[in-house]
Amino acid sequence: MSDGDIVTRQKWKESIEDKGLLRKTWGGVLDGKAISAITKLIEKGTLKNIIGTVKEGKESKVFWGEGKDFPVAIKVYAVEAADFRKIKNYIAGDPRFKGLGSDKRKLLEAWCNKEYKNLMRAQEAGVLCPKPVAHMGNVLVLEFIGEPPVPAPRLTDVELNEDDMRTAYEKTKLSLKQLWQGAKLVHGDLSEYNMLWKEGELYLIDFSQSMVRDHPLALDLLKRDVKNVCRFFKSLGCDEEELLKEVMEK
């Protein structure tokens, strides 16, 4: 089995007999708990297969495959590479996640659960973002945005004409407002690097660090998001104070 083979339920069942080979093939991020979680998701029918790798970062690896109804991304958070200081800073004070202590496994699983819950809230508020499908342990399954195996390009990687640039700006403003007022969330790390552009639509991604609106740091994070947005759209005359007011005012 190699990265790029279609790993069906039967192939996965056969491959987990040799977990060392499985980790070698798909990356060390697949520890025993991740392998167990993926096995259960396949058995439940949430995942039909796993086909290949989309992206490998310092703290997670993203695969892609077929879900029950549409192509999915499978995000596996790496226990060994996780920045637990950052994770604790972004989880502390969130009423949804209490009493975690310093157990690294529990923190990472909460981090995964947090992204799932944030995506749910964002989507329910009308924000264009990947549809969350399932989470288990340190594995998150979500809608694949793009044409598999190629994800939609990040906003920073697209050359937009003036009309598309303005469209992207208006959609970004709408998403910020929907997050703050509808989902009662702040993205917390919004920039051109975690917005995807697909056929004239703008999708927000990477919600693990997003915070609830009544968190003590929420307003500071919103101001940082607004600053990043205005930096990218400065050619359109984006003003930080005006944008912040527009996002917060009903």
SEFI-82258 format. One line per 2 residues: their letters; for each residue x, y, z of C-alpha. Coordinates in Angstrom, 2 decimals. Layout:
% residues N
A = X,Y,Z ~ ...
END
This chain:
% residues 250
MS = 0.00,0.00,0.00 ~ 1.33,3.45,-0.89
DG = 0.13,7.01,-0.50 ~ -2.19,7.46,-3.47
DI = -3.71,3.97,-3.35 ~ -7.39,3.87,-2.56
VT = -7.57,2.41,0.91 ~ -10.95,0.76,1.22
RQ = -12.45,-0.64,4.41 ~ -10.97,-4.06,3.66
KW = -7.51,-2.69,2.83 ~ -7.48,-0.63,6.01
KE = -8.53,-3.66,8.04 ~ -5.66,-5.63,6.53
SI = -3.12,-2.82,6.94 ~ -3.70,-2.20,10.65
ED = -2.18,-5.59,11.33 ~ 1.15,-3.86,10.74
KG = 0.79,-0.45,12.39 ~ 4.48,0.30,11.90
LL = 4.10,-0.02,8.12 ~ 0.91,1.99,8.23
RK = 2.66,4.85,10.04 ~ 5.60,4.65,7.64
TW = 3.29,4.84,4.64 ~ 0.97,7.58,5.81
GG = 3.19,9.45,8.25 ~ 4.15,9.21,11.90
VL = 1.14,11.36,12.78 ~ -0.88,8.14,12.70
DG = -0.32,7.00,16.25 ~ -2.29,4.12,17.74
KA = -5.22,6.31,18.82 ~ -5.50,7.94,15.41
IS = -5.42,4.56,13.67 ~ -8.15,3.33,16.03
AI = -10.28,6.42,15.39 ~ -10.00,6.11,11.60
TK = -10.82,2.40,11.85 ~ -14.04,3.20,13.73
LI = -14.98,5.95,11.26 ~ -14.52,3.52,8.39
EK = -16.53,0.82,10.15 ~ -19.36,3.30,10.79
GT = -19.42,4.27,7.11 ~ -18.42,7.87,7.82
LK = -15.36,7.22,5.66 ~ -15.60,5.05,2.57
NI = -11.91,5.19,1.78 ~ -8.69,7.17,2.12
IG = -6.88,8.07,-1.09 ~ -3.94,10.36,-0.49
TV = -2.24,13.24,1.29 ~ -3.35,16.85,0.83
KE = -1.08,18.78,3.18 ~ 1.46,18.09,5.84
GK = 2.12,20.76,8.44 ~ 4.10,20.92,11.64
ES = 1.14,20.14,13.86 ~ -1.22,18.16,11.64
KV = -1.50,16.18,8.45 ~ -4.46,16.29,6.09
FW = -5.51,13.32,3.96 ~ -8.41,13.10,1.56
GE = -10.89,10.43,0.64 ~ -14.57,9.70,0.11
GK = -17.14,10.27,2.79 ~ -20.69,9.01,2.84
DF = -22.00,11.75,0.55 ~ -19.04,13.78,-0.75
PV = -15.22,14.02,-0.80 ~ -13.74,14.74,2.60
AI = -10.55,15.97,4.19 ~ -9.25,13.94,7.12
KV = -7.24,16.11,9.49 ~ -5.05,14.29,12.00
YA = -3.55,16.38,14.80 ~ -0.03,15.24,15.70
VE = 0.48,14.57,19.39 ~ 4.27,14.75,19.24
AA = 4.39,18.02,17.29 ~ 1.53,19.90,18.94
DF = 2.20,23.28,20.52 ~ 0.48,22.62,23.84
RK = 1.26,26.07,25.23 ~ -0.70,27.63,22.36
IK = -3.49,25.08,22.70 ~ -3.87,25.79,26.44
NY = -3.90,29.55,25.81 ~ -6.73,29.25,23.28
IA = -8.78,26.74,25.28 ~ -8.41,28.41,28.70
GD = -11.50,30.44,29.52 ~ -13.71,28.67,26.97
PR = -16.76,27.45,28.96 ~ -17.16,24.51,26.56
FK = -13.86,22.98,27.68 ~ -13.25,22.83,31.40
GL = -11.22,20.63,33.69 ~ -8.76,19.40,31.07
GS = -5.69,19.80,33.24 ~ -2.34,19.20,31.56
DK = -2.96,15.80,29.98 ~ -1.58,16.23,26.45
RK = -3.84,13.65,24.87 ~ -6.96,15.21,26.39
LL = -5.84,18.69,25.34 ~ -5.25,17.62,21.75
EA = -8.56,15.80,21.55 ~ -10.27,18.91,22.95
WC = -8.46,20.99,20.30 ~ -9.90,18.70,17.61
NK = -13.36,18.82,19.19 ~ -13.09,22.61,19.41
EY = -12.52,22.97,15.67 ~ -15.48,20.69,14.99
KN = -17.79,22.68,17.28 ~ -16.56,26.01,15.89
LM = -17.19,24.86,12.31 ~ -20.69,23.76,13.31
RA = -21.48,27.12,14.84 ~ -19.98,29.02,11.91
QE = -21.93,27.03,9.33 ~ -25.18,27.38,11.26
AG = -24.64,31.15,11.17 ~ -24.28,31.09,7.38
VL = -20.50,31.36,7.16 ~ -19.02,29.61,4.12
CP = -16.63,27.05,5.56 ~ -16.02,23.30,5.25
KP = -18.93,21.26,6.54 ~ -17.85,19.33,9.66
VA = -18.66,15.64,9.28 ~ -17.28,13.89,12.37
HM = -14.53,13.96,14.96 ~ -13.02,11.21,17.04
GN = -9.95,11.49,19.24 ~ -7.39,13.54,17.33
VL = -9.07,12.98,13.93 ~ -11.41,15.50,12.28
VL = -13.39,14.74,9.11 ~ -14.71,17.67,7.12
EF = -15.88,18.60,3.64 ~ -13.14,18.84,1.01
IG = -13.16,22.29,-0.59 ~ -11.72,22.10,-4.10
EP = -11.40,19.45,-6.78 ~ -9.80,16.37,-5.19
PV = -6.95,15.87,-4.78 ~ -6.29,19.61,-5.26
PA = -7.75,21.92,-2.60 ~ -9.14,25.29,-3.59
PR = -6.35,27.90,-3.63 ~ -5.76,30.19,-0.69
LT = -6.64,33.81,-1.26 ~ -2.95,34.72,-1.07
DV = -2.22,32.42,-4.03 ~ -4.87,33.81,-6.39
EL = -4.46,36.75,-8.76 ~ -7.80,38.52,-8.56
NE = -9.00,41.21,-10.93 ~ -10.50,44.36,-9.44
DD = -14.08,43.05,-9.48 ~ -13.15,39.73,-7.85
MR = -11.01,41.55,-5.30 ~ -13.99,43.66,-4.29
TA = -16.23,40.59,-4.23 ~ -13.73,38.81,-1.98
YE = -13.63,41.82,0.34 ~ -17.41,42.02,0.63
KT = -17.63,38.29,1.32 ~ -14.90,38.57,3.96
KL = -16.78,41.37,5.70 ~ -19.97,39.32,5.63
SL = -18.21,36.28,7.10 ~ -16.68,38.36,9.89
KQ = -20.09,39.76,10.74 ~ -21.80,36.36,10.58
LW = -19.16,34.91,12.87 ~ -19.35,37.69,15.45
QG = -23.09,38.26,15.48 ~ -24.54,34.92,14.41
AK = -22.08,32.28,15.58 ~ -20.87,34.46,18.46
LV = -17.32,33.52,17.56 ~ -14.15,35.26,16.52
HG = -11.92,33.43,14.07 ~ -8.77,34.57,15.82
DL = -6.29,33.91,13.02 ~ -8.00,35.25,9.93
SE = -5.84,36.24,6.99 ~ -5.40,35.55,3.29
YN = -3.65,32.32,4.27 ~ -6.76,30.64,5.68
ML = -9.37,31.81,3.20 ~ -9.99,29.69,0.11
WK = -11.24,31.04,-3.22 ~ -13.42,28.72,-5.28
EG = -15.46,29.83,-8.29 ~ -16.15,33.28,-6.89
EL = -16.89,32.07,-3.39 ~ -14.81,32.66,-0.28
YL = -14.42,29.89,2.31 ~ -12.93,30.33,5.78
ID = -10.84,27.48,7.16 ~ -8.78,26.62,10.27
FS = -11.12,27.19,13.19 ~ -9.30,25.37,15.99
QS = -8.13,28.60,17.66 ~ -11.48,30.40,17.25
MV = -12.98,31.70,20.51 ~ -16.46,32.38,21.79
RD = -17.46,36.04,21.70 ~ -17.69,36.45,25.48
HP = -14.10,35.26,26.02 ~ -11.93,38.00,27.58
LA = -9.58,37.92,24.57 ~ -12.29,37.87,21.89
LD = -12.29,41.58,21.10 ~ -8.50,41.72,20.85
LL = -8.57,38.77,18.45 ~ -11.32,40.39,16.39
KR = -9.23,43.55,16.10 ~ -6.30,41.44,14.93
DV = -8.48,39.74,12.32 ~ -9.73,43.12,11.12
KN = -6.17,44.43,10.92 ~ -5.10,41.47,8.77
VC = -8.11,41.87,6.50 ~ -7.45,45.58,5.98
RF = -3.79,44.91,5.28 ~ -4.69,42.51,2.48
FK = -7.47,44.70,1.06 ~ -5.69,48.02,1.53
SL = -6.01,48.81,-2.19 ~ -9.78,49.01,-1.68
GC = -9.41,51.57,1.09 ~ -10.23,49.22,3.95
DE = -10.34,51.17,7.21 ~ -9.87,49.20,10.44
EE = -12.14,51.33,12.62 ~ -14.93,51.36,10.05
LL = -14.70,47.62,9.44 ~ -14.67,46.84,13.16
KE = -17.74,49.02,13.66 ~ -19.54,47.36,10.74
VM = -18.79,43.87,12.06 ~ -19.98,44.63,15.60
EK = -23.02,46.79,14.85 ~ -26.35,45.07,14.29
END
